[in-house]
């Protein structure tokens, strides 16, 4: 496990190919960012992901703001193409 400059964010090459995660979980920083981007407030995120604390959520967002290009690249690489989404789900 590799600690980052953010106290709650780590990388582990054995977990999700070393993509930044919340320490002690398998929750990706990009998952927090994507929730925030669809207008889920930081305070609401721990209600939806109760294994996270508010400080972990804010640290993930802080990490994102310091590493936007990296996290945006992870988001883009993992995006599901519209053509693959069943119309009943849209």
Backbone torsions as a table, in degrees:
resi	resn	phi	psi	omega
1	UNK	NA	135.7	179.4
2	UNK	-113.4	119.3	176.5
3	UNK	-74.5	142.2	174.8
4	UNK	-99.9	-176.4	177.1
5	UNK	-72.5	-5.7	177.5
6	UNK	-103.3	129.3	-170.4
7	UNK	-62.2	-27.6	-178.1
8	UNK	-101.6	-0.3	-174.2
9	UNK	-112.8	128.6	179.7
10	UNK	-134.0	170.1	173.1
11	UNK	-128.3	141.3	175.6
12	UNK	-142.1	115.0	-176.9
13	UNK	-58.4	-21.3	179.7
14	UNK	-86.4	-8.6	179.1
15	UNK	-118.7	115.1	175.0
16	UNK	52.1	41.5	175.8
17	UNK	56.9	29.0	175.8
18	UNK	81.6	9.1	177.2
19	UNK	-65.7	143.3	-177.5
20	UNK	-58.3	131.3	-180.0
21	UNK	-131.0	166.2	172.9
22	UNK	-75.9	127.7	-178.6
23	UNK	-52.9	133.5	178.7
24	UNK	81.9	4.0	-179.8
25	UNK	-136.1	179.6	170.4
26	UNK	-111.5	19.5	-178.4
27	UNK	-80.2	120.8	-178.7
28	UNK	-75.7	144.4	172.9
29	UNK	-57.5	-40.9	-178.7
30	UNK	-62.4	-29.0	177.9
31	UNK	-65.7	-40.7	177.4
32	UNK	-64.9	-45.4	-179.0
33	UNK	-61.6	-43.0	-178.9
34	UNK	-66.2	-35.1	175.5
35	UNK	-64.9	-44.9	-179.4
36	UNK	-61.7	-38.7	-179.6
37	UNK	-66.5	-23.7	176.5
38	UNK	-97.7	24.8	172.8
39	UNK	71.7	27.1	169.0
40	UNK	-84.6	121.0	-176.7
41	UNK	-68.5	152.4	177.7
42	UNK	-53.9	-38.0	-179.8
43	UNK	-66.5	-27.6	179.8
44	UNK	-79.5	-26.9	-174.6
45	UNK	-59.1	-45.3	177.7
46	UNK	-65.2	-20.8	175.2
47	UNK	-71.2	-34.5	179.3
48	UNK	-85.2	-29.0	177.9
49	UNK	-124.9	77.7	-170.0
50	UNK	-65.0	-9.2	175.7
51	UNK	-78.9	-6.9	179.6
52	UNK	-104.0	147.8	174.0
53	UNK	-96.5	163.3	178.3
54	UNK	-62.9	-36.9	179.0
55	UNK	-65.1	-35.0	176.5
56	UNK	-65.5	-40.5	179.5
57	UNK	-63.6	-47.8	-179.8
58	UNK	-64.7	-35.3	177.8
59	UNK	-67.2	-37.9	176.8
60	UNK	-63.1	-42.5	178.5
61	UNK	-67.5	-37.5	176.3
62	UNK	-63.6	-43.6	177.0
63	UNK	-58.5	-45.2	179.1
64	UNK	-58.1	-46.6	-177.9
65	UNK	-63.8	-28.8	176.7
66	UNK	-83.3	-18.1	-174.3
67	UNK	-137.1	46.2	-173.6
68	UNK	-59.5	-43.9	-177.6
69	UNK	-61.2	-42.5	179.9
70	UNK	-62.9	-50.5	-176.9
71	UNK	-68.9	-38.9	177.2
72	UNK	-61.7	-36.6	177.2
73	UNK	-65.2	-40.4	176.7
74	UNK	-63.6	-41.8	179.6
75	UNK	-61.9	-47.1	-178.2
76	UNK	-64.2	-42.0	-179.6
77	UNK	-63.7	-27.4	-175.8
78	UNK	-104.5	7.1	-179.3
79	UNK	-69.5	139.6	176.3
80	UNK	-90.1	127.1	-179.6
81	UNK	-63.8	140.0	178.9
82	UNK	-52.7	-38.8	-177.5
83	UNK	-65.6	-18.5	179.8
84	UNK	-93.5	-7.9	-178.4
85	UNK	-89.4	126.6	179.2
86	UNK	-60.4	131.6	-178.9
87	UNK	-55.6	-26.8	179.8
88	UNK	-69.9	-17.2	-178.3
89	UNK	-93.8	-23.8	-176.5
90	UNK	-64.4	NA	NA
